[in-house]
């Protein structure tokens, strides 16, 4: 499975941005797709995820109410709103099949990754 990410760029604080990530292969019958990000000088961190067929969504606390993750077949999207400078980083999409709930936030549990793209939020 290859993941092709798009979107990103420079935005002012309080602005919005949309990230997309398309999988090359037919979606798994059950799986998880997620977004992670890595700020300069920091470790990669979980941002949001969506599981199917349940449709459950999960967010890190700092983005709840501001970010929305969604999926339409092989396309994963992340709507980023009310952006803050601390949201700056390289954003990655990832996918896994049959991931247990407790592993959704763990980057090492995802075998498939898209290329990262930079999101810069200016103050």
LOTORKE-538094 format. One record per residue: residue number from 0; residue in three letters; x, y, z of N, C-alpha, C in turn. Coordinates in steps of 0.05 Angstrom, whole numbers, plus 32768, in hexadecimal, padded with zeros to 4 digits. Layout:
<node padren="NUM" marke="Ala" n_px="X" n_py="Y" n_pz="Z" ca_px="X" ca_py="Y" ca_pz="Z" c_px="X" c_py="Y" c_pz="Z"/>
...
//
This chain:
<node padren="0" marke="Unk" n_px="8011" n_py="7FE8" n_pz="8000" ca_px="8000" ca_py="8000" ca_pz="8000" c_px="8012" c_py="8019" c_pz="8000"/>
<node padren="1" marke="Unk" n_px="800D" n_py="802A" n_pz="7FED" ca_px="801B" ca_py="8043" ca_pz="7FED" c_px="8008" c_py="805A" c_pz="7FF3"/>
<node padren="2" marke="Unk" n_px="8011" n_py="806D" n_pz="8003" ca_px="8001" ca_py="8084" ca_pz="800B" c_px="800D" c_py="809D" c_pz="7FFF"/>
<node padren="3" marke="Unk" n_px="7FFB" n_py="80AC" n_pz="7FF1" ca_px="8004" ca_py="80C4" ca_pz="7FE4" c_px="7FF6" c_py="80DC" c_pz="7FF2"/>
<node padren="4" marke="Unk" n_px="8006" n_py="80EC" n_pz="7FFF" ca_px="7FFC" ca_py="8103" ca_pz="800E" c_px="7FFD" c_py="811C" c_pz="7FFE"/>
<node padren="5" marke="Unk" n_px="7FEA" n_py="812E" n_pz="8003" ca_px="7FEA" ca_py="8148" ca_pz="7FF6" c_px="7FDF" c_py="815C" c_pz="800A"/>
<node padren="6" marke="Unk" n_px="7FE3" n_py="8175" n_pz="8003" ca_px="7FDA" ca_py="818B" ca_pz="8015" c_px="7FF1" c_py="8196" c_pz="8025"/>
<node padren="7" marke="Unk" n_px="7FEB" n_py="81A5" n_pz="8039" ca_px="8000" ca_py="81B2" ca_pz="8049" c_px="8006" c_py="81CD" c_pz="803F"/>
<node padren="8" marke="Unk" n_px="801A" n_py="81DA" n_pz="804A" ca_px="8022" ca_py="81F4" ca_pz="8042" c_px="8024" c_py="8207" c_pz="805A"/>
<node padren="9" marke="Unk" n_px="8023" n_py="8221" n_pz="8053" ca_px="8026" ca_py="8236" ca_pz="8067" c_px="800B" c_py="8243" c_pz="806C"/>
<node padren="10" marke="Unk" n_px="8004" n_py="8247" n_pz="8086" ca_px="7FEB" ca_py="8253" ca_pz="808D" c_px="7FEF" c_py="8264" c_pz="80A6"/>
<node padren="11" marke="Unk" n_px="7FDF" n_py="8278" n_pz="80A9" ca_px="7FE1" ca_py="8289" ca_pz="80C1" c_px="7FD1" c_py="827C" c_pz="80D8"/>
<node padren="12" marke="Unk" n_px="7FD9" n_py="8283" n_pz="80F0" ca_px="7FCB" ca_py="8279" ca_pz="8107" c_px="7FAE" c_py="827F" c_pz="8105"/>
<node padren="13" marke="Unk" n_px="7F9D" n_py="826C" n_pz="810D" ca_px="7F80" ca_py="826F" ca_pz="810B" c_px="7F75" c_py="8266" c_pz="80F0"/>
<node padren="14" marke="Unk" n_px="7F86" n_py="8261" n_pz="80DD" ca_px="7F7D" ca_py="8258" ca_pz="80C3" c_px="7F77" c_py="823B" c_pz="80C1"/>
<node padren="15" marke="Unk" n_px="7F71" n_py="8232" n_pz="80A8" ca_px="7F69" ca_py="8217" ca_pz="80A3" c_px="7F7A" c_py="820B" c_pz="808D"/>
<node padren="16" marke="Unk" n_px="7F7B" n_py="81F1" n_pz="808D" ca_px="7F8A" ca_py="81E2" ca_pz="8079" c_px="7F7E" c_py="81C6" c_pz="8077"/>
<node padren="17" marke="Unk" n_px="7F82" n_py="81BA" n_pz="8060" ca_px="7F78" ca_py="819F" ca_pz="805D" c_px="7F8E" c_py="818D" c_pz="8052"/>
<node padren="18" marke="Unk" n_px="7F91" n_py="8176" n_pz="805E" ca_px="7FA5" ca_py="8163" ca_pz="8055" c_px="7F96" c_py="814A" c_pz="804B"/>
<node padren="19" marke="Unk" n_px="7FA1" n_py="813E" n_pz="8036" ca_px="7F95" ca_py="8126" ca_pz="802B" c_px="7FAA" c_py="8111" c_pz="8027"/>
<node padren="20" marke="Unk" n_px="7FA1" n_py="80F8" n_pz="8026" ca_px="7FB4" ca_py="80E2" ca_pz="8023" c_px="7FA4" c_py="80CC" c_pz="8015"/>
<node padren="21" marke="Unk" n_px="7FAE" n_py="80C3" n_pz="7FFE" ca_px="7FA0" ca_py="80AF" ca_pz="7FEF" c_px="7FB0" c_py="8095" c_pz="7FEE"/>
<node padren="22" marke="Unk" n_px="7FA2" n_py="807F" n_pz="7FF4" ca_px="7FAF" ca_py="8065" ca_pz="7FF3" c_px="7FAE" c_py="805A" c_pz="7FD7"/>
<node padren="23" marke="Unk" n_px="7FC3" n_py="804C" n_pz="7FCF" ca_px="7FC4" ca_py="8042" ca_pz="7FB4" c_px="7FB5" c_py="8028" c_pz="7FB0"/>
<node padren="24" marke="Unk" n_px="7FB1" n_py="801A" n_pz="7FC6" ca_px="7FA4" ca_py="8000" ca_pz="7FC4" c_px="7F88" c_py="8001" c_pz="7FCF"/>
<node padren="25" marke="Unk" n_px="7F78" n_py="7FED" n_pz="7FCA" ca_px="7F5D" ca_py="7FEB" ca_pz="7FD4" c_px="7F5F" c_py="7FEB" c_pz="7FF3"/>
<node padren="26" marke="Unk" n_px="7F4D" n_py="7FF9" n_pz="8000" ca_px="7F4E" ca_py="7FFA" ca_pz="801D" c_px="7F4B" c_py="7FDE" c_pz="8029"/>
<node padren="27" marke="Unk" n_px="7F57" n_py="7FDA" n_pz="8040" ca_px="7F53" ca_py="7FC1" ca_pz="8050" c_px="7F36" c_py="7FC0" c_pz="8058"/>
<node padren="28" marke="Unk" n_px="7F2D" n_py="7FA8" n_pz="805E" ca_px="7F11" ca_py="7FA5" ca_pz="8067" c_px="7F0F" c_py="7FB1" c_pz="8083"/>
<node padren="29" marke="Unk" n_px="7F24" n_py="7FB2" n_pz="8092" ca_px="7F24" ca_py="7FC0" ca_pz="80AB" c_px="7F40" c_py="7FCB" c_pz="80AF"/>
<node padren="30" marke="Unk" n_px="7F42" n_py="7FE3" n_pz="80B9" ca_px="7F5C" ca_py="7FEF" ca_pz="80BD" c_px="7F5B" c_py="800A" c_pz="80CB"/>
<node padren="31" marke="Unk" n_px="7F72" n_py="8016" n_pz="80CB" ca_px="7F75" ca_py="8031" ca_pz="80D8" c_px="7F86" c_py="8042" c_pz="80C7"/>
<node padren="32" marke="Unk" n_px="7F7E" n_py="805A" n_pz="80C3" ca_px="7F8F" ca_py="806E" ca_pz="80B6" c_px="7F92" c_py="8085" c_pz="80C9"/>
<node padren="33" marke="Unk" n_px="7FAA" n_py="8091" n_pz="80C9" ca_px="7FB0" ca_py="80A5" ca_pz="80DD" c_px="7FC2" c_py="80BB" c_pz="80D2"/>
<node padren="34" marke="Unk" n_px="7FC3" n_py="80D0" n_pz="80E1" ca_px="7FD5" ca_py="80E6" ca_pz="80DC" c_px="7FE8" c_py="80E9" c_pz="80F4"/>
<node padren="35" marke="Unk" n_px="8001" n_py="80EC" n_pz="80ED" ca_px="8016" ca_py="80F3" ca_pz="8102" c_px="8024" c_py="810C" c_pz="80F9"/>
<node padren="36" marke="Unk" n_px="8031" n_py="8119" n_pz="810B" ca_px="8041" ca_py="8131" ca_pz="8104" c_px="805B" c_py="8131" c_pz="8114"/>
<node padren="37" marke="Unk" n_px="806E" n_py="813F" n_pz="8108" ca_px="8087" ca_py="8142" ca_pz="8115" c_px="8090" c_py="815F" c_pz="8113"/>
<node padren="38" marke="Unk" n_px="8092" n_py="816C" n_pz="812A" ca_px="809B" ca_py="8188" ca_pz="812B" c_px="80B9" c_py="8188" c_pz="812B"/>
<node padren="39" marke="Unk" n_px="80C5" n_py="819E" n_pz="8123" ca_px="80E2" ca_py="81A0" ca_pz="8123" c_px="80EF" c_py="819A" c_pz="813E"/>
<node padren="40" marke="Unk" n_px="8101" n_py="8187" n_pz="813E" ca_px="810F" ca_py="8180" ca_pz="8157" c_px="80FF" c_py="816F" c_pz="816A"/>
<node padren="41" marke="Unk" n_px="80E8" n_py="8166" n_pz="8162" ca_px="80D7" ca_py="8156" ca_pz="8174" c_px="80D2" c_py="813A" c_pz="8167"/>
<node padren="42" marke="Unk" n_px="80C8" n_py="8128" n_pz="8177" ca_px="80C1" ca_py="810E" ca_pz="816D" c_px="80A6" c_py="810F" c_pz="815F"/>
<node padren="43" marke="Unk" n_px="80A2" n_py="80FC" n_pz="814E" ca_px="8088" ca_py="80FA" ca_pz="8140" c_px="8072" c_py="80F3" c_pz="8154"/>
<node padren="44" marke="Unk" n_px="805B" n_py="8100" n_pz="8150" ca_px="8045" ca_py="80FC" ca_pz="8163" c_px="802B" c_py="80F7" c_pz="8154"/>
<node padren="45" marke="Unk" n_px="8019" n_py="80E9" n_pz="8162" ca_px="7FFF" ca_py="80E2" ca_pz="8157" c_px="7FEE" c_py="80FB" c_pz="8155"/>
<node padren="46" marke="Unk" n_px="7FDE" n_py="80FE" n_pz="8140" ca_px="7FCC" ca_py="8114" ca_pz="813D" c_px="7FAF" c_py="810B" c_pz="813D"/>
<node padren="47" marke="Unk" n_px="7FA8" n_py="80F9" n_pz="812A" ca_px="7F8D" ca_py="80F0" ca_pz="8128" c_px="7F8C" c_py="80D6" c_pz="8119"/>
<node padren="48" marke="Unk" n_px="7F76" n_py="80C6" n_pz="811D" ca_px="7F73" ca_py="80AD" ca_pz="810F" c_px="7F56" c_py="80A7" c_pz="810B"/>
<node padren="49" marke="Unk" n_px="7F51" n_py="8096" n_pz="80F7" ca_px="7F36" ca_py="808C" ca_pz="80F2" c_px="7F38" c_py="806E" c_pz="80ED"/>
<node padren="50" marke="Unk" n_px="7F25" n_py="805F" n_pz="80F8" ca_px="7F24" ca_py="8043" ca_pz="80F4" c_px="7F0B" c_py="803B" c_pz="80E5"/>
<node padren="51" marke="Unk" n_px="7F0E" n_py="8026" n_pz="80D6" ca_px="7EF6" ca_py="801B" ca_pz="80C8" c_px="7EF5" c_py="7FFD" c_pz="80CB"/>
<node padren="52" marke="Unk" n_px="7EDF" n_py="7FF1" n_pz="80CB" ca_px="7EC5" ca_py="7FFC" ca_pz="80C4" c_px="7EB6" c_py="800B" c_pz="80DA"/>
<node padren="53" marke="Unk" n_px="7EC2" n_py="800D" n_pz="80F2" ca_px="7EB3" ca_py="801A" ca_pz="8108" c_px="7EAF" c_py="8038" c_pz="8103"/>
<node padren="54" marke="Unk" n_px="7EC2" n_py="8045" n_pz="80F4" ca_px="7EC0" ca_py="8062" ca_pz="80F0" c_px="7ECA" c_py="8072" c_pz="8108"/>
<node padren="55" marke="Unk" n_px="7ED5" n_py="8065" n_pz="811C" ca_px="7EDF" ca_py="8073" ca_pz="8134" c_px="7EF5" c_py="8086" c_pz="812D"/>
<node padren="56" marke="Unk" n_px="7EF5" n_py="809E" n_pz="813A" ca_px="7F0A" ca_py="80B1" ca_pz="8136" c_px="7F18" c_py="80B7" c_pz="8150"/>
<node padren="57" marke="Unk" n_px="7F31" n_py="80BE" n_pz="814E" ca_px="7F41" ca_py="80C3" ca_pz="8166" c_px="7F54" c_py="80DA" c_pz="8161"/>
<node padren="58" marke="Unk" n_px="7F58" n_py="80EB" n_pz="8176" ca_px="7F67" ca_py="8103" ca_pz="8173" c_px="7F79" c_py="8106" c_pz="818B"/>
<node padren="59" marke="Unk" n_px="7F90" n_py="8113" n_pz="8187" ca_px="7FA0" ca_py="811B" ca_pz="819E" c_px="7F91" c_py="8133" c_pz="81AA"/>
<node padren="60" marke="Unk" n_px="7F94" n_py="8137" n_pz="81C4" ca_px="7F84" ca_py="814A" ca_pz="81D2" c_px="7F87" c_py="8167" c_pz="81C7"/>
<node padren="61" marke="Unk" n_px="7F9F" n_py="816E" n_pz="81BF" ca_px="7FA5" ca_py="8189" ca_pz="81B7" c_px="7F97" c_py="8191" c_pz="819C"/>
<node padren="62" marke="Unk" n_px="7F8D" n_py="817D" n_pz="818D" ca_px="7F80" ca_py="8184" ca_pz="8174" c_px="7F62" c_py="817E" c_pz="8174"/>
<node padren="63" marke="Unk" n_px="7F58" n_py="8173" n_pz="818A" ca_px="7F3C" ca_py="816D" ca_pz="818B" c_px="7F2C" c_py="8187" c_pz="8188"/>
<node padren="64" marke="Unk" n_px="7F17" n_py="8185" n_pz="8177" ca_px="7F06" ca_py="819D" ca_pz="8172" c_px="7F11" c_py="81AF" c_pz="815D"/>
<node padren="65" marke="Unk" n_px="7F2A" n_py="81AA" n_pz="8154" ca_px="7F36" ca_py="81BB" ca_pz="813F" c_px="7F3C" c_py="81AB" c_pz="8126"/>
<node padren="66" marke="Unk" n_px="7F43" n_py="8192" n_pz="8129" ca_px="7F49" ca_py="8181" ca_pz="8112" c_px="7F33" c_py="816C" c_pz="810F"/>
<node padren="67" marke="Unk" n_px="7F2F" n_py="8165" n_pz="80F6" ca_px="7F1B" ca_py="8150" ca_pz="80EF" c_px="7F27" c_py="813D" c_pz="80DC"/>
<node padren="68" marke="Unk" n_px="7F27" n_py="8123" n_pz="80E3" ca_px="7F31" ca_py="810E" ca_pz="80D2" c_px="7F1A" c_py="8100" c_pz="80C5"/>
<node padren="69" marke="Unk" n_px="7F1D" n_py="80FA" n_pz="80AC" ca_px="7F07" ca_py="80EC" ca_pz="809E" c_px="7F14" c_py="80D9" c_pz="8089"/>
<node padren="70" marke="Unk" n_px="7F03" n_py="80C7" n_pz="807F" ca_px="7F0D" ca_py="80B4" ca_pz="806B" c_px="7EF6" c_py="80AF" c_pz="8058"/>
<node padren="71" marke="Unk" n_px="7EFD" n_py="80AE" n_pz="803E" ca_px="7EEA" ca_py="80A7" ca_pz="8029" c_px="7EF8" c_py="8092" c_pz="8018"/>
<node padren="72" marke="Unk" n_px="7EF1" n_py="8079" n_pz="801D" ca_px="7EFE" ca_py="8063" ca_pz="800F" c_px="7F1C" c_py="8064" c_pz="8012"/>
<node padren="73" marke="Unk" n_px="7F2B" n_py="8069" n_pz="7FFE" ca_px="7F48" ca_py="8068" ca_pz="8000" c_px="7F54" c_py="8084" c_pz="8006"/>
<node padren="74" marke="Unk" n_px="7F43" n_py="8098" n_pz="800A" ca_px="7F4D" ca_py="80B3" ca_pz="800F" c_px="7F4A" c_py="80BA" c_pz="802D"/>
<node padren="75" marke="Unk" n_px="7F60" n_py="80C2" n_pz="8039" ca_px="7F60" ca_py="80CB" ca_pz="8055" c_px="7F63" c_py="80EA" c_pz="8054"/>
<node padren="76" marke="Unk" n_px="7F54" n_py="80F7" n_pz="8064" ca_px="7F56" ca_py="8115" ca_pz="8065" c_px="7F59" c_py="811E" c_pz="8082"/>
<node padren="77" marke="Unk" n_px="7F65" n_py="8135" n_pz="8084" ca_px="7F68" ca_py="8143" ca_pz="809E" c_px="7F62" c_py="8160" c_pz="809A"/>
<node padren="78" marke="Unk" n_px="7F4D" n_py="816A" n_pz="80A6" ca_px="7F46" ca_py="8186" ca_pz="80A5" c_px="7F51" c_py="8193" c_pz="80BE"/>
<node padren="79" marke="Unk" n_px="7F63" n_py="81A6" n_pz="80BA" ca_px="7F6F" ca_py="81B4" ca_pz="80D0" c_px="7F64" c_py="81D0" c_pz="80D2"/>
<node padren="80" marke="Unk" n_px="7F58" n_py="81D7" n_pz="80E8" ca_px="7F4C" ca_py="81F1" ca_pz="80ED" c_px="7F58" c_py="81FE" c_pz="8106"/>
<node padren="81" marke="Unk" n_px="7F53" n_py="8218" n_pz="8108" ca_px="7F5D" ca_py="8227" ca_pz="811F" c_px="7F7A" c_py="8220" c_pz="8125"/>
<node padren="82" marke="Unk" n_px="7F8A" n_py="8221" n_pz="8110" ca_px="7FA6" ca_py="8218" ca_pz="8113" c_px="7FB6" c_py="822A" c_pz="8125"/>
<node padren="83" marke="Unk" n_px="7FC8" n_py="821D" n_pz="8133" ca_px="7FDA" ca_py="822B" ca_pz="8145" c_px="7FF7" c_py="8227" c_pz="813D"/>
<node padren="84" marke="Unk" n_px="8009" n_py="8238" n_pz="8144" ca_px="8025" ca_py="8234" ca_pz="813D" c_px="8030" c_py="8219" c_pz="8146"/>
<node padren="85" marke="Unk" n_px="8026" n_py="820F" n_pz="815C" ca_px="802F" ca_py="81F5" ca_pz="8166" c_px="8026" c_py="81DE" c_pz="8156"/>
<node padren="86" marke="Unk" n_px="8014" n_py="81E3" n_pz="8142" ca_px="800C" ca_py="81CE" ca_pz="812F" c_px="8020" c_py="81CB" c_pz="8118"/>
<node padren="87" marke="Unk" n_px="8034" n_py="81DC" n_pz="8117" ca_px="8048" ca_py="81DB" ca_pz="8103" c_px="8057" c_py="81C0" c_pz="8104"/>
<node padren="88" marke="Unk" n_px="805C" n_py="81B4" n_pz="80ED" ca_px="806B" ca_py="819C" ca_pz="80EC" c_px="8067" c_py="818E" c_pz="80D1"/>
<node padren="89" marke="Unk" n_px="8075" n_py="8178" n_pz="80CE" ca_px="8072" ca_py="8167" ca_pz="80B7" c_px="805C" c_py="8152" c_pz="80BE"/>
<node padren="90" marke="Unk" n_px="8048" n_py="8152" n_pz="80AD" ca_px="8031" ca_py="8140" ca_pz="80B1" c_px="8034" c_py="8127" c_pz="80A0"/>
<node padren="91" marke="Unk" n_px="802F" n_py="8110" n_pz="80AC" ca_px="8031" ca_py="80F7" ca_pz="809E" c_px="8016" c_py="80E8" c_pz="80A0"/>
<node padren="92" marke="Unk" n_px="800F" n_py="80DA" n_pz="808B" ca_px="7FF8" ca_py="80C8" ca_pz="808D" c_px="8003" c_py="80AB" c_pz="8090"/>
<node padren="93" marke="Unk" n_px="7FF3" n_py="809A" n_pz="809C" ca_px="7FFC" ca_py="807F" ca_pz="80A1" c_px="7FE3" c_py="806D" c_pz="80A0"/>
<node padren="94" marke="Unk" n_px="7FE8" n_py="8053" n_pz="809A" ca_px="7FD2" ca_py="8040" ca_pz="8099" c_px="7FDB" c_py="8025" c_pz="80A5"/>
<node padren="95" marke="Unk" n_px="7FC8" n_py="8017" n_pz="80B0" ca_px="7FCD" ca_py="7FFD" ca_pz="80BB" c_px="7FB4" c_py="7FEC" c_pz="80B9"/>
<node padren="96" marke="Unk" n_px="7FB7" n_py="7FD3" n_pz="80B8" ca_px="7FA1" ca_py="7FC0" ca_pz="80B7" c_px="7F9E" c_py="7FB3" c_pz="80D2"/>
<node padren="97" marke="Unk" n_px="7F84" n_py="7FB1" n_pz="80DB" ca_px="7F7E" ca_py="7FA3" ca_pz="80F4" c_px="7F90" c_py="7FAC" c_pz="810B"/>
<node padren="98" marke="Unk" n_px="7F90" n_py="7FC6" n_pz="8110" ca_px="7F9F" ca_py="7FD2" ca_pz="8126" c_px="7F8D" c_py="7FD2" c_pz="813F"/>
<node padren="99" marke="Unk" n_px="7F98" n_py="7FC8" n_pz="8155" ca_px="7F88" ca_py="7FC9" ca_pz="816D" c_px="7F86" c_py="7FE5" c_pz="8177"/>
<node padren="100" marke="Unk" n_px="7F70" n_py="7FEB" n_pz="8186" ca_px="7F6A" ca_py="8006" ca_pz="818E" c_px="7F81" c_py="8013" c_pz="819D"/>
<node padren="101" marke="Unk" n_px="7F8D" n_py="8004" n_pz="81AF" ca_px="7FA3" ca_py="800F" ca_pz="81BF" c_px="7FBC" c_py="8017" c_pz="81B0"/>
<node padren="102" marke="Unk" n_px="7FBD" n_py="800E" n_pz="8197" ca_px="7FD5" ca_py="8014" ca_pz="8186" c_px="7FD0" c_py="802B" c_pz="8172"/>
<node padren="103" marke="Unk" n_px="7FB9" n_py="8036" n_pz="8172" ca_px="7FB1" ca_py="804A" ca_pz="815E" c_px="7FC4" c_py="8062" c_pz="815F"/>
<node padren="104" marke="Unk" n_px="7FCE" n_py="8069" n_pz="8176" ca_px="7FDF" ca_py="8081" ca_pz="8178" c_px="7FFD" c_py="807B" c_pz="8176"/>
<node padren="105" marke="Unk" n_px="8004" n_py="8062" n_pz="8171" ca_px="8020" ca_py="8059" ca_pz="8171" c_px="802A" c_py="8058" c_pz="8155"/>
<node padren="106" marke="Unk" n_px="803D" n_py="8069" n_pz="814D" ca_px="8046" ca_py="806A" ca_pz="8131" c_px="8053" c_py="8051" c_pz="8128"/>
<node padren="107" marke="Unk" n_px="8061" n_py="8043" n_pz="813A" ca_px="806F" ca_py="802B" ca_pz="8131" c_px="805C" c_py="8014" c_pz="812A"/>
<node padren="108" marke="Unk" n_px="8042" n_py="8017" n_pz="812F" ca_px="802F" ca_py="8002" ca_pz="8129" c_px="8024" c_py="8005" c_pz="810C"/>
<node padren="109" marke="Unk" n_px="802C" n_py="801A" n_pz="80FF" ca_px="8022" ca_py="801F" ca_pz="80E3" c_px="8037" c_py="8017" c_pz="80CF"/>
<node padren="110" marke="Unk" n_px="8031" n_py="8004" n_pz="80BE" ca_px="8045" ca_py="7FFB" ca_pz="80AA" c_px="8046" c_py="800C" c_pz="8091"/>
<node padren="111" marke="Unk" n_px="8031" n_py="801B" n_pz="808C" ca_px="802F" ca_py="802A" ca_pz="8073" c_px="802F" c_py="8048" c_pz="8079"/>
<node padren="112" marke="Unk" n_px="8040" n_py="8057" n_pz="806A" ca_px="8043" ca_py="8073" ca_pz="806F" c_px="8044" c_py="8083" c_pz="8055"/>
<node padren="113" marke="Unk" n_px="8038" n_py="809B" n_pz="8056" ca_px="803B" ca_py="80AD" ca_pz="8040" c_px="8052" c_py="80C0" c_pz="8045"/>
<node padren="114" marke="Unk" n_px="805A" n_py="80CF" n_pz="8031" ca_px="806F" ca_py="80E2" ca_pz="8035" c_px="8065" c_py="80FA" c_pz="8046"/>
<node padren="115" marke="Unk" n_px="8076" n_py="8105" n_pz="8055" ca_px="806E" ca_py="811B" ca_pz="8066" c_px="806D" c_py="8135" c_pz="8057"/>
<node padren="116" marke="Unk" n_px="805B" n_py="8146" n_pz="805E" ca_px="805A" ca_py="8161" ca_pz="8052" c_px="8059" c_py="8175" c_pz="8069"/>
<node padren="117" marke="Unk" n_px="8065" n_py="818C" n_pz="8064" ca_px="8068" ca_py="81A0" ca_pz="8079" c_px="8050" c_py="81B2" c_pz="807B"/>
<node padren="118" marke="Unk" n_px="8047" n_py="81B5" n_pz="8094" ca_px="8032" ca_py="81C9" ca_pz="809A" c_px="803F" c_py="81DE" c_pz="80AC"/>
<node padren="119" marke="Unk" n_px="803F" n_py="81F7" n_pz="80A4" ca_px="804B" ca_py="820C" ca_pz="80B3" c_px="8035" c_py="8220" c_pz="80BB"/>
<node padren="120" marke="Unk" n_px="8032" n_py="8224" n_pz="80D5" ca_px="801E" ca_py="8237" ca_pz="80DF" c_px="802D" c_py="824F" c_pz="80EB"/>
<node padren="121" marke="Unk" n_px="802A" n_py="8266" n_pz="80DE" ca_px="8037" ca_py="827E" ca_pz="80E7" c_px="8026" c_py="828D" c_pz="80FB"/>
<node padren="122" marke="Unk" n_px="8033" n_py="829A" n_pz="810E" ca_px="8025" ca_py="82A9" ca_pz="8123" c_px="801F" c_py="82C5" c_pz="811B"/>
//
